[in-house]
Amino acid sequence: MPVVFDVAGSVAMFRKPYTTTSSVSYPFPPPTAVAGIISAIVGLENGAQDYAYSANFWKKISGNKVGIKLISDIKWYKTTLNFWNVKEPQKNPHIQIKHQFVKEPAYRIYVDGPIEEQLEKYLSKNSFVYTPYLGVAYAIAEIKYVGRFENKENSNENFVTETIVPYDEDISDGVEVDVLKSGGLHREIVPFKMNNERNLERVITVLYSANKKRQGIFIKKAGKLEVSRVGKDTVVWFPEWQRQS
């Protein structure tokens, strides 16, 4: 039975890795960030006390899958932050870096897999082991437990989903999306999984609604997509995080 919870905050910044001088954000937490939020709630160790680049929580988060839903409209906030100039402090002790933040974000996260029981235990008590945040440590996440629901079968034809839709070639085979009826869609490539040393193992292409009315994504045929009803929501699941060999 999938566990469902909401995350929100005043700002979020899920930095796109290819940005350098200016920090640009994804509009939603990619699956790698969701894995971090889940791990923080239940207290999965990352091993950073031994090596700064360690991400050992992937050993336990693997075998689970998630769905992600945009609750609020995507609003951007741009500003400049002051940082210490550690490279050439003699020239100028501070440097200013432009940042793009998501303003007043809110997302719904669906989790299905072995970690459900452990996750529900903390969410139902409104507690967590480590402080969850939205991309950066100064963007503290507000967590709200929604509940635990049955994973019910959903029609694979002519349905609407408000969740983000994975759209990689190996997943999207046979998928038919009605873009016009959906009111327009955005396409993005996001990080999907890392290994225990924080090296990126896989990226995934996704579709999400560009319509501010959030009327959802109209799908004529689901093809290989995994779709189910969770509570009142039609969820399109990301692939399961596979265990490392």
BAVEXKOL-745076 format. One record per residue (C-alpha): residue number from 1; x, z, y. Coordinates in pm, whole numbers. Example, Ala and Ser with C-alpha at 12.3 -4.5 7.8 and 13.67 -1.06 7.14 Angstrom:
BEGIN
+-----+--------+--------+--------+
! num !      u !      w !      v !
+-----+--------+--------+--------+
!   1 !   1230 !    780 !   -450 !
!   2 !   1367 !    714 !   -106 !
+-----+--------+--------+--------+
***
This chain:
BEGIN
+-----+--------+--------+--------+
! num !      u !      w !      v !
+-----+--------+--------+--------+
!   1 !      0 !      0 !      0 !
!   2 !    174 !   -118 !    320 !
!   3 !    250 !    131 !    596 !
!   4 !    154 !     29 !    950 !
!   5 !    284 !    175 !   1277 !
!   6 !    309 !     74 !   1643 !
!   7 !    622 !     81 !   1858 !
!   8 !    614 !     63 !   2236 !
!   9 !    818 !    157 !   2540 !
!  10 !    878 !     98 !   2908 !
!  11 !   1144 !   -166 !   2837 !
!  12 !   1313 !   -336 !   2541 !
!  13 !   1626 !   -547 !   2508 !
!  14 !   1693 !   -725 !   2178 !
!  15 !   2005 !   -907 !   2288 !
!  16 !   2059 !  -1263 !   2178 !
!  17 !   2409 !  -1268 !   2026 !
!  18 !   2517 !  -1597 !   2182 !
!  19 !   2476 !  -1466 !   2539 !
!  20 !   2797 !  -1354 !   2708 !
!  21 !   2809 !  -1295 !   3085 !
!  22 !   2436 !  -1227 !   3107 !
!  23 !   2240 !  -1038 !   2842 !
!  24 !   1923 !  -1222 !   2735 !
!  25 !   1660 !  -1070 !   2507 !
!  26 !   1437 !  -1190 !   2227 !
!  27 !   1072 !  -1122 !   2321 !
!  28 !   1017 !   -914 !   2006 !
!  29 !   1232 !   -715 !   1763 !
!  30 !   1383 !   -951 !   1508 !
!  31 !   1376 !   -833 !   1144 !
!  32 !   1726 !   -686 !   1177 !
!  33 !   1604 !   -462 !   1462 !
!  34 !   1294 !   -363 !   1264 !
!  35 !   1523 !   -261 !    977 !
!  36 !   1711 !    -37 !   1221 !
!  37 !   1391 !    123 !   1350 !
!  38 !   1270 !    197 !    997 !
!  39 !   1610 !    336 !    900 !
!  40 !   1617 !    562 !   1208 !
!  41 !   1272 !    704 !   1131 !
!  42 !   1355 !    797 !    771 !
!  43 !   1721 !    880 !    837 !
!  44 !   1910 !    620 !    633 !
!  45 !   2284 !    672 !    688 !
!  46 !   2484 !    379 !    823 !
!  47 !   2830 !    517 !    745 !
!  48 !   2953 !    475 !   1102 !
!  49 !   3134 !    809 !   1077 !
!  50 !   3386 !    630 !    854 !
!  51 !   3384 !    281 !   1005 !
!  52 !   3219 !    188 !   1336 !
!  53 !   3098 !   -145 !   1196 !
!  54 !   2929 !      6 !    889 !
!  55 !   2560 !    -64 !    823 !
!  56 !   2512 !     97 !    484 !
!  57 !   2137 !    137 !    542 !
!  58 !   2097 !   -220 !    414 !
!  59 !   2158 !    -87 !     64 !
!  60 !   1832 !    109 !     81 !
!  61 !   1627 !   -110 !    313 !
!  62 !   1671 !   -409 !     82 !
!  63 !   1378 !   -474 !   -149 !
!  64 !   1128 !   -425 !    135 !
!  65 !    950 !   -679 !    356 !
!  66 !    792 !   -658 !    699 !
!  67 !    539 !   -822 !    926 !
!  68 !    558 !   -812 !   1307 !
!  69 !    272 !   -843 !   1555 !
!  70 !    286 !   -873 !   1933 !
!  71 !     35 !   -629 !   2082 !
!  72 !    112 !   -671 !   2452 !
!  73 !    168 !   -984 !   2658 !
!  74 !    532 !  -1085 !   2696 !
!  75 !    651 !   -981 !   3041 !
!  76 !   1010 !  -1008 !   3160 !
!  77 !   1208 !   -782 !   3390 !
!  78 !   1548 !   -888 !   3524 !
!  79 !   1800 !   -657 !   3682 !
!  80 !   2172 !   -586 !   3710 !
!  81 !   2341 !   -289 !   3544 !
!  82 !   2668 !   -123 !   3641 !
!  83 !   2929 !    -87 !   3366 !
!  84 !   3277 !     59 !   3357 !
!  85 !   3541 !   -211 !   3385 !
!  86 !   3759 !   -108 !   3092 !
!  87 !   3969 !   -426 !   3098 !
!  88 !   4093 !   -415 !   3457 !
!  89 !   3986 !    -82 !   3611 !
!  90 !   4269 !   -103 !   3866 !
!  91 !   4098 !   -401 !   4031 !
!  92 !   3747 !   -262 !   4028 !
!  93 !   3625 !     41 !   3830 !
!  94 !   3279 !   -112 !   3784 !
!  95 !   3139 !   -450 !   3689 !
!  96 !   2780 !   -566 !   3726 !
!  97 !   2610 !   -744 !   3435 !
!  98 !   2275 !   -923 !   3458 !
!  99 !   2019 !   -810 !   3201 !
! 100 !   1686 !   -949 !   3090 !
! 101 !   1444 !   -688 !   2955 !
! 102 !   1102 !   -711 !   2796 !
! 103 !    872 !   -510 !   3023 !
! 104 !    622 !   -263 !   2872 !
! 105 !    651 !   -406 !   2518 !
! 106 !    425 !   -308 !   2230 !
! 107 !    448 !   -425 !   1870 !
! 108 !    280 !   -349 !   1539 !
! 109 !    505 !   -324 !   1234 !
! 110 !    386 !   -365 !    873 !
! 111 !    613 !   -243 !    593 !
! 112 !    568 !   -320 !    223 !
! 113 !    809 !   -202 !    -44 !
! 114 !    985 !     96 !   -202 !
! 115 !   1043 !    272 !    131 !
! 116 !    668 !    311 !    197 !
! 117 !    634 !    668 !     66 !
! 118 !    934 !    795 !    259 !
! 119 !    826 !    617 !    577 !
! 120 !    470 !    749 !    559 !
! 121 !    598 !   1105 !    519 !
! 122 !    771 !   1097 !    857 !
! 123 !    516 !    885 !   1042 !
! 124 !    222 !   1100 !    935 !
! 125 !    399 !   1405 !   1080 !
! 126 !    492 !   1216 !   1398 !
! 127 !    860 !   1287 !   1334 !
! 128 !   1182 !   1098 !   1269 !
! 129 !   1541 !   1178 !   1173 !
! 130 !   1724 !    964 !   1428 !
! 131 !   1588 !    852 !   1765 !
! 132 !   1435 !    504 !   1729 !
! 133 !   1492 !    267 !   2020 !
! 134 !   1400 !    -86 !   2121 !
! 135 !   1727 !   -274 !   2097 !
! 136 !   1943 !    -54 !   2321 !
! 137 !   1989 !    323 !   2321 !
! 138 !   1837 !    372 !   2667 !
! 139 !   1513 !    196 !   2564 !
! 140 !   1355 !    481 !   2367 !
! 141 !   1071 !    375 !   2137 !
! 142 !    734 !    547 !   2126 !
! 143 !    609 !    555 !   1767 !
! 144 !    243 !    576 !   1668 !
! 145 !    133 !    593 !   1306 !
! 146 !   -160 !    359 !   1236 !
! 147 !   -212 !    423 !    865 !
! 148 !   -163 !    297 !    515 !
! 149 !   -382 !     19 !    382 !
! 150 !   -439 !   -186 !     70 !
! 151 !   -268 !   -522 !     44 !
! 152 !   -573 !   -743 !     -4 !
! 153 !   -574 !  -1109 !    -95 !
! 154 !   -629 !  -1352 !    192 !
! 155 !   -734 !  -1716 !    192 !
! 156 !   -439 !  -1956 !    212 !
! 157 !   -640 !  -2208 !    412 !
! 158 !   -802 !  -2206 !    756 !
! 159 !   -719 !  -1859 !    880 !
! 160 !   -590 !  -1699 !   1199 !
! 161 !   -299 !  -1455 !   1223 !
! 162 !   -165 !  -1258 !   1517 !
! 163 !    164 !  -1184 !   1343 !
! 164 !    487 !  -1376 !   1388 !
! 165 !    511 !  -1657 !   1133 !
! 166 !    841 !  -1729 !    950 !
! 167 !    897 !  -2103 !    949 !
! 168 !   1224 !  -2183 !    769 !
! 169 !   1242 !  -2500 !    561 !
! 170 !   1236 !  -2311 !    230 !
! 171 !    932 !  -2113 !    347 !
! 172 !    733 !  -2361 !    555 !
! 173 !    700 !  -2630 !    287 !
! 174 !    332 !  -2723 !    279 !
! 175 !    243 !  -2520 !    589 !
! 176 !      6 !  -2683 !    838 !
! 177 !    -36 !  -2519 !   1179 !
! 178 !   -296 !  -2621 !   1437 !
! 179 !    -84 !  -2598 !   1752 !
! 180 !   -357 !  -2720 !   1990 !
! 181 !   -616 !  -2476 !   1862 !
! 182 !   -354 !  -2199 !   1882 !
! 183 !   -311 !  -2270 !   2254 !
! 184 !     58 !  -2350 !   2219 !
! 185 !    339 !  -2195 !   2017 !
! 186 !    697 !  -2085 !   2077 !
! 187 !    969 !  -2148 !   1822 !
! 188 !   1271 !  -1920 !   1792 !
! 189 !   1567 !  -1863 !   1560 !
! 190 !   1621 !  -1491 !   1500 !
! 191 !   1860 !  -1280 !   1289 !
! 192 !   1699 !  -1183 !    960 !
! 193 !   1953 !   -987 !    754 !
! 194 !   2302 !   -843 !    787 !
! 195 !   2539 !   -706 !    528 !
! 196 !   2687 !   -357 !    509 !
! 197 !   2959 !   -451 !    759 !
! 198 !   2715 !   -584 !   1021 !
! 199 !   2800 !   -946 !    947 !
! 200 !   2502 !  -1175 !    985 !
! 201 !   2395 !  -1312 !    647 !
! 202 !   2084 !  -1508 !    736 !
! 203 !   1885 !  -1629 !   1034 !
! 204 !   1523 !  -1739 !   1017 !
! 205 !   1307 !  -1971 !   1227 !
! 206 !    978 !  -1821 !   1348 !
! 207 !    666 !  -1926 !   1536 !
! 208 !    479 !  -1698 !   1775 !
! 209 !    186 !  -1747 !   2006 !
! 210 !    242 !  -1867 !   2363 !
! 211 !   -120 !  -1798 !   2454 !
! 212 !   -163 !  -1493 !   2678 !
! 213 !   -512 !  -1440 !   2538 !
! 214 !   -341 !  -1370 !   2204 !
! 215 !   -603 !  -1565 !   2014 !
! 216 !   -357 !  -1598 !   1728 !
! 217 !   -196 !  -1876 !   1529 !
! 218 !   -439 !  -2107 !   1350 !
! 219 !   -306 !  -2205 !   1009 !
! 220 !   -476 !  -2483 !    814 !
! 221 !   -264 !  -2438 !    501 !
! 222 !    -28 !  -2151 !    421 !
! 223 !    191 !  -2340 !    173 !
! 224 !    460 !  -2099 !     48 !
! 225 !    388 !  -1835 !    312 !
! 226 !    295 !  -1492 !    178 !
! 227 !    -27 !  -1385 !    347 !
! 228 !   -248 !  -1080 !    293 !
! 229 !   -510 !   -865 !    461 !
! 230 !   -376 !   -526 !    570 !
! 231 !   -658 !   -323 !    720 !
! 232 !   -829 !   -555 !    966 !
! 233 !   -518 !   -769 !   1022 !
! 234 !   -413 !  -1091 !    855 !
! 235 !    -40 !  -1052 !    801 !
! 236 !    211 !  -1328 !    735 !
! 237 !    508 !  -1153 !    574 !
! 238 !    874 !  -1219 !    627 !
! 239 !   1064 !  -1272 !    300 !
! 240 !   1179 !   -964 !    116 !
! 241 !   1526 !   -843 !    214 !
! 242 !   1727 !   -920 !    -98 !
! 243 !   1973 !   -675 !   -241 !
! 244 !   2340 !   -765 !   -213 !
! 245 !   2513 !   -878 !   -526 !
+-----+--------+--------+--------+
***
